[in-house]
Amino acid sequence: MLNAKHWMMVLATMVIGTSHCLAVDVAGNWIAEISTSGEPQYARVSLGVDGSKVSGSWGDSIISGTISGQDLELVLADAQGRTNGNLKGHLEADKILGDGTLSGGGRAGRTAAAAGFGAFGAAGRSTQINWVLKRAATLPATPQIHQFVPTDLYATYSGTLKPALTIFPGDTVHTWTADAGGVDANGVRHRGGDSAVGPFYIEGALPGDTLVVHFLKVKTNRSSARQGTRINAHAVTAAYLVSAKYDPDFSGEWTLSPDKGIATLAHPSERLKGYSVPIKPMIGCISVAPPGEEQYRGGDLGPFGGNLDYNDNIEGTTIYLPVYHRGALFGIGDGHAAMGDGEVTGSALETSLDVDFSVDVIRDDASVQPRAETKDYLISFGVSGSVPESIQIATAQLATWVKKDYKLSDSEVAILFGATLKYDITELVDAKYNVVAKIPKSVLYSMK
């Protein structure tokens, strides 16, 4: 039988325990998913609790608020202290559900389209929202290594695809890709049409971030490759196209000799018996899921990447891709043993590859198109409906990149580009054109 004193001690313990439990349950890092009339918006949220007071951040807004039992009231303010959100929430198990109002002028929620802008209209205009906070995943203490053996390939780019594997920033994946026709190292044909391996869900990647992919290994894994034998219509004049007399039996089969580092024609004509090319394994298709509900076939390309067909997407290259969906949904496919600029025959030494890659995420910073970095160059992609427009996109993006990272003025960038800028036409034969602008890293070493 407990006396009154004992009961008081029990009640005090319960109160202290409850308060401690609430602090543990609410404090920490969360991901907010905000319901809107369009696609969901996301924000990184950090909460701290001191008694009944709540503080922290929601996107780039500052949080102040209170907690009472399972209920929270949060006020969001911008850096100048102006209120841009009033939210109420309720703690339920491992998540917090709520509603309230948000106004423009702060980045309290982000889609790919809205990242970096007031996502909820003009400052002062409030929008009623519903939201849910879910715990942000905890990064493993040490990076993980994944041996991923695909059981199927996918031939579309879409945010609706189910992830094949979830990985964290810092993790490494060992896997393989098929050729453009879906044929693997054992000669087994999977799904064709520039099909890809994955998609890989990168934990912590949100719209408006940049996915960073380091290609650690890109090697051929079979002794054969196949190339088209006619020049694509996009690459020649109409006069040449109609006058060309191609041999329908001419063979585009190649034999790969990695030990010698060369590829030779398996059935060469008399004039090409001594012809060989260096093996330079490259990945044709590198992608994230495209924005919103957009969906494309495997041979397409765009700001999301896709069939970029750049012959410097090789071992040692780092790719930067803008993220449009939570988890990014990254994939690779369309292996080549070598390829000339533009892939003018529509296919070039198509083969399967063994690929190792690791990933990172740059938060809250994304360019409008893919970028890349090799040991020698900073590279900017420009994908569009015409070569002139692709040049403009690639050049402007590269200029913006160099200005930001190297603190150069527009005049300084103009001088730099005028003397050292280079262009590669990487894609001429698919739905869109792709031109890269690149600048030697050697000219930038003294400016960092």
Secondary structure, DSSP 8 states (H G I E B T S, - for coil): ---HHHHHHHHHHHHHHHHHHHHHHHSEEEEEEEE-SSS-EEEEEEEEEETTEEEEEETTEEEEEEEETTEEEEEEE-TTS-EEEEEEEEEETTEEEEEEEEEBSS-SSB-TTTTTS-TTSSBT-EEEEEEEEEE-----SS--EEE---S--B-EEETTS--SEEE-TT-EEEEEE--TT-B-TTS-B-S-SS-EEEEEEETT--TT-EEEEEEEEEEE-SSEEE---S--GGGS-HHHHHH----TT---EEEEETTTTEEEESS--GGGTT-EEE---EEEEEE---STT-EEETT-EETTEEE---TT--TT-EEEEE--STT--EEEEEEES---GGGTTS--SB--EEEEEEEEEETT---SS-EEE-SSEEEEEEEESSHHHHHHHHHHHHHHHHHHHHT--HHHHHHHHHHH-EEEEEE-SSSSEEEEEEEEGGGTTTT-
